[in-house]
Amino acid sequence: MSQAADDRSGGNRRRSDHDHHHHDVDDVRVKPVVLELGEGIGALVVYTDPELVGVEVEISLTGNDADRSHKQVLRRSVGGSTVAALVYDNLAEGEYTLWLDDLARERNVSVRAGAVAELDWRGAAAG
């Protein structure tokens, strides 16, 4: 992670220390996101303030807090505007907890099969 990205987050956001590719946070994603939706599978989109770009937000099934995966907040082009967003794809239908800085940021987020759930964290105090 670059120092610039760390500076944008205030240096206190959870950063990756694991081995997989991370996107360049300065790029705007213009290609559409392809989501697999169907029987037992849904997706979740979370809109955030730009200050969270580059930050990883973890997700876990409710009741299974220790088993988490994560996505990085990225800039995306949506309807002619640029937004900061997370896209969790291929989620099993159920209730989820979202984690920011190892604290539960939002609990009981409902993901339904064949549907895209949306949350809007813009303007909300993080943590």
C-alpha positions as CSV (number, residue, x, y, z in Angstrom):
1,M,0.0,0.0,0.0
2,S,1.4,3.4,-0.9
3,Q,2.1,6.0,1.7
4,A,-0.3,8.3,-0.1
5,A,-3.1,5.8,0.3
6,D,-2.2,5.4,4.0
7,D,-2.2,9.2,4.4
8,R,-5.7,9.4,2.8
9,S,-7.1,7.0,5.4
10,G,-5.5,8.9,8.3
11,G,-3.1,6.0,8.8
12,N,-5.4,4.2,11.2
13,R,-7.5,2.1,8.9
14,R,-7.0,-1.6,8.6
15,R,-4.6,-2.4,5.8
16,S,-3.8,-5.6,4.1
17,D,-0.8,-7.6,5.2
18,H,-1.8,-10.7,3.2
19,D,-0.7,-11.9,-0.2
20,H,-3.2,-11.0,-3.0
21,H,-3.6,-8.2,-5.5
22,H,-5.0,-4.9,-4.5
23,H,-6.3,-2.3,-6.9
24,D,-4.7,1.1,-7.4
25,V,-6.9,3.3,-5.3
26,D,-6.3,6.3,-7.5
27,D,-8.0,4.6,-10.5
28,V,-11.7,5.0,-11.2
29,R,-13.4,1.7,-12.1
30,V,-15.4,2.4,-15.3
31,K,-16.3,-1.1,-16.3
32,P,-19.6,-2.5,-15.1
33,V,-19.4,-5.0,-12.2
34,V,-20.7,-8.4,-13.2
35,L,-22.6,-10.1,-10.4
36,E,-23.6,-13.7,-10.1
37,L,-27.1,-13.7,-8.6
38,G,-29.5,-16.6,-8.3
39,E,-30.7,-19.4,-6.2
40,G,-29.2,-18.9,-2.8
41,I,-26.8,-16.2,-4.0
42,G,-27.0,-12.4,-3.7
43,A,-24.7,-9.4,-3.5
44,L,-24.2,-6.3,-1.4
45,V,-23.1,-2.8,-2.5
46,V,-21.9,-0.3,0.2
47,Y,-21.5,3.4,-0.7
48,T,-19.0,5.2,1.4
49,D,-17.4,8.6,1.8
50,P,-14.3,9.1,-0.4
51,E,-12.1,9.1,2.8
52,L,-12.5,5.3,2.9
53,V,-11.1,4.7,-0.6
54,G,-8.4,2.1,-0.3
55,V,-9.6,0.8,3.1
56,E,-10.6,-2.9,3.4
57,V,-13.9,-3.6,5.0
58,E,-14.5,-7.1,6.3
59,I,-17.7,-9.1,6.2
60,S,-18.9,-12.2,8.1
61,L,-22.0,-14.2,8.4
62,T,-23.9,-13.2,11.5
63,G,-22.9,-15.5,14.4
64,N,-19.6,-16.4,12.7
65,D,-17.6,-13.2,13.5
66,A,-14.2,-14.9,13.3
67,D,-14.6,-16.1,9.7
68,R,-14.3,-12.9,7.6
69,S,-13.5,-12.0,4.1
70,H,-12.9,-8.5,2.8
71,K,-13.2,-6.0,-0.1
72,Q,-11.5,-2.7,-0.7
73,V,-13.4,0.5,-1.1
74,L,-12.8,1.7,-4.6
75,R,-13.8,4.6,-6.8
76,R,-16.4,3.6,-9.3
77,S,-18.1,5.4,-12.1
78,V,-21.9,5.2,-11.7
79,G,-24.4,7.1,-13.9
80,G,-21.9,9.7,-14.9
81,S,-20.7,10.3,-11.3
82,T,-17.8,8.9,-9.3
83,V,-18.7,7.2,-6.0
84,A,-16.7,5.3,-3.4
85,A,-18.1,1.9,-3.0
86,L,-17.6,-1.7,-1.9
87,V,-19.0,-4.6,-3.9
88,Y,-19.4,-7.9,-2.2
89,D,-20.4,-10.5,-4.8
90,N,-21.4,-14.1,-4.7
91,L,-22.7,-14.0,-1.1
92,A,-24.8,-16.8,0.3
93,E,-28.3,-15.6,1.3
94,G,-28.3,-14.6,5.0
95,E,-27.5,-11.9,7.6
96,Y,-24.1,-10.3,7.7
97,T,-21.8,-8.1,9.9
98,L,-19.5,-5.5,8.3
99,W,-16.3,-4.7,10.1
100,L,-14.2,-1.6,10.0
101,D,-10.9,-1.3,12.0
102,D,-11.8,-4.7,13.6
103,L,-15.0,-3.2,15.0
104,A,-18.5,-4.2,14.0
105,R,-19.6,-1.2,11.8
106,E,-23.0,-2.7,10.9
107,R,-24.8,-5.8,12.0
108,N,-27.8,-7.8,10.6
109,V,-27.3,-6.7,7.0
110,S,-29.7,-8.8,5.0
111,V,-28.6,-10.3,1.7
112,R,-31.4,-12.1,-0.3
113,A,-31.0,-14.6,-3.1
114,G,-31.2,-13.2,-6.6
115,A,-31.0,-9.6,-5.3
116,V,-28.5,-6.8,-4.7
117,A,-28.7,-5.2,-1.2
118,E,-27.4,-1.7,-0.8
119,L,-26.2,0.3,2.2
120,D,-25.3,4.0,2.2
121,W,-22.6,5.0,4.7
122,R,-22.0,8.4,3.1
123,G,-22.1,11.2,5.7
124,A,-22.2,8.6,8.6
125,A,-19.5,8.7,11.2
126,A,-17.3,5.6,10.6
127,G,-16.6,3.3,13.5
